Amino acid sequence: MFLVTTDTQLGAVVVAPECADDLDDETRTAIEAAAFTWQSDIEAFTQPGQDRQTAARMAMRLAQLGHDVLAV
């Protein structure tokens, strides 16, 4: 499962896996191809900005890859 949201404190769109097992190679590649960067301190991918469209597109892509997604 993934959480996809915007975070005003980080000033970023955030894509966070529930656990390491959720992050297979195909999923990591799809997230990184969408210009997200892994932030080890928060164990999530981020992309600068607060674009809800970007969050929605990433949530849809993760769902297409077979993941459950909580988008807020």
C-alpha positions as CSV (number, residue, x, y, z in Angstrom):
1,M,0.0,0.0,0.0
2,F,1.1,3.6,-0.7
3,L,0.2,6.9,0.7
4,V,0.1,9.7,-1.8
5,T,-0.4,13.2,-0.6
6,T,0.8,16.8,-0.6
7,D,2.7,18.0,2.5
8,T,2.7,21.7,3.2
9,Q,5.6,21.4,5.7
10,L,7.8,19.7,3.1
11,G,6.4,21.7,0.2
12,A,6.2,18.6,-1.8
13,V,4.0,15.8,-3.2
14,V,4.8,12.7,-1.1
15,V,4.6,9.0,-2.2
16,A,5.3,6.7,0.8
17,P,5.3,2.9,0.7
18,E,3.7,1.2,3.8
19,C,6.7,-1.2,3.9
20,A,9.8,-2.0,1.9
21,D,8.1,-5.0,0.3
22,D,5.8,-2.6,-1.6
23,L,8.7,-1.1,-3.4
24,D,9.6,-3.5,-6.1
25,D,11.8,-2.6,-9.1
26,E,8.9,-1.8,-11.5
27,T,7.3,0.4,-8.9
28,R,10.5,2.3,-8.0
29,T,11.2,2.8,-11.7
30,A,7.7,4.3,-12.3
31,I,8.0,6.6,-9.3
32,E,11.5,7.8,-10.3
33,A,10.4,8.3,-13.9
34,A,7.8,10.7,-12.6
35,A,10.6,12.9,-11.2
36,F,10.2,11.8,-7.6
37,T,13.3,11.5,-5.4
38,W,13.8,9.1,-2.5
39,Q,14.2,10.8,0.9
40,S,15.6,8.3,3.4
41,D,15.0,10.5,6.4
42,I,11.2,10.2,5.9
43,E,11.3,6.9,4.0
44,A,9.3,8.3,1.1
45,F,9.6,9.8,-2.4
46,T,9.0,13.5,-2.8
47,Q,8.6,16.0,-5.7
48,P,8.8,19.7,-5.0
49,G,5.4,21.5,-5.2
50,Q,1.9,21.1,-4.1
51,D,0.3,20.0,-7.4
52,R,-2.7,17.8,-6.6
53,Q,-2.8,16.7,-10.3
54,T,0.7,15.2,-9.9
55,A,-0.5,13.4,-6.8
56,A,-3.6,12.1,-8.5
57,R,-1.6,10.9,-11.6
58,M,0.9,9.1,-9.3
59,A,-1.9,7.5,-7.3
60,M,-3.5,6.2,-10.5
61,R,-0.2,4.9,-11.8
62,L,0.4,3.0,-8.6
63,A,-3.1,1.5,-8.8
64,Q,-2.4,0.4,-12.4
65,L,0.7,-1.4,-11.1
66,G,-1.6,-3.3,-8.7
67,H,-0.9,-1.4,-5.5
68,D,-3.5,-0.3,-3.0
69,V,-3.3,3.5,-2.6
70,L,-4.5,5.9,0.0
71,A,-4.6,9.3,-1.6
72,V,-5.3,12.3,0.6
